[in-house]
Structures are given as C-alpha cells and as structure tokens.
Amino acid sequence: MEDRQAKHSEYRISTDASEVDVDVVHHFLSTQSGWATGISRELVEESLRHSLCFSIFQQDRMVGFCRLVTDMATFGYLVDVFVVPDMRGKGISRLLMDAVMAHPAVKKFRRFTLATSSAHGLYEKFGFTPLSKPESFMEVYRPKIYLEG
C-alpha cells in the first residue's frame, strides 16, 4: 500500500500506518467514544493492522484519526472517526474527510458506508446519504461487547 501524505496549512495528514499514535487512538476509543468503550489496546492494534488509517497531525501531535475497513477496490466502511476534544471546532474533521475522499481507492468504491449518530451534516457534505435500500442491509450488533467479561 502506497504511503500518502498531504499538507494543509498547519496540519499534516498521513496514511502511513507506522505514524498512528496507538496510545491516542486507544485512549479515545476506550474512554471517550460512544461506540468502542472498553475496547482493549490489543484489539485496537489488530484493527489498525487490517485497515487503511488516516492520521492528522499538528506538528508532531496526532489530533485526529479515522480508518477505512476496505477491500481497496469496491467497498469501504469508514469507522473510528474522531478529533481530540481540545482541537474540535477548527475544521480538522473536514480536512480529514477531504483526505479520505481524495484517496485513489475511495474514488473506485461502488459502496462507501459509515454509521454516525451525531455528524450527519459533516458527512452529507461529502455525498453520504441515508441508505437507499435499508431493507437490503442486515447486521449483527453487539454495542457492549467490549464491556462484557
């Protein structure tokens, strides 16, 4: 997989997996997210190894992150999108989404999905809409899996 970097004013976006600050990702997901509370560091590390990761940095500090679960050809599922709390409201999530949408693999996707409970306005700007055929989708959903013993 090709390393990609983009620079936007004072921010730098990278898809180089070696640059992901796993401590930041794990801390956010396990303690501050509404979707992965209690997730172990080992499970976060495994998920990163099997994903296309986008990290956004201000100097050397990772201030935002997201990852794509994808076959790199036809389908992508955008997950774990976040900006660290003290950096919100600065347009970082939009820069992150600009980088995601510009990635060559994303341009080929027949279907690109995500699940969100609070950021519909952001994702609509990038072409996301409610499912066109919700009756075609099914799921196994276990929201408290990481908290179960």
Sequence and secondary structure as in RCSB ss.txt:
>XXXX:A:sequence
MEDRQAKHSEYRISTDASEVDVDVVHHFLSTQSGWATGISRELVEESLRHSLCFSIFQQDRMVGFCRLVTDMATF
GYLVDVFVVPDMRGKGISRLLMDAVMAHPAVKKFRRFTLATSSAHGLYEKFGFTPLSKPESFMEVYRPKIYLEG
>XXXX:A:secstr
    EEEETTEEEE  GGG  HHHHHHHHHHT SS TT  HHHHHHHHHTSEEEEEEETTEEEEEEEEEE SSSE
EEEEEEEE GGGTTSSHHHHHHHHHHHSHHHHH SEEEE  SS HHHHHTTT  S S GGG      TTTTT  
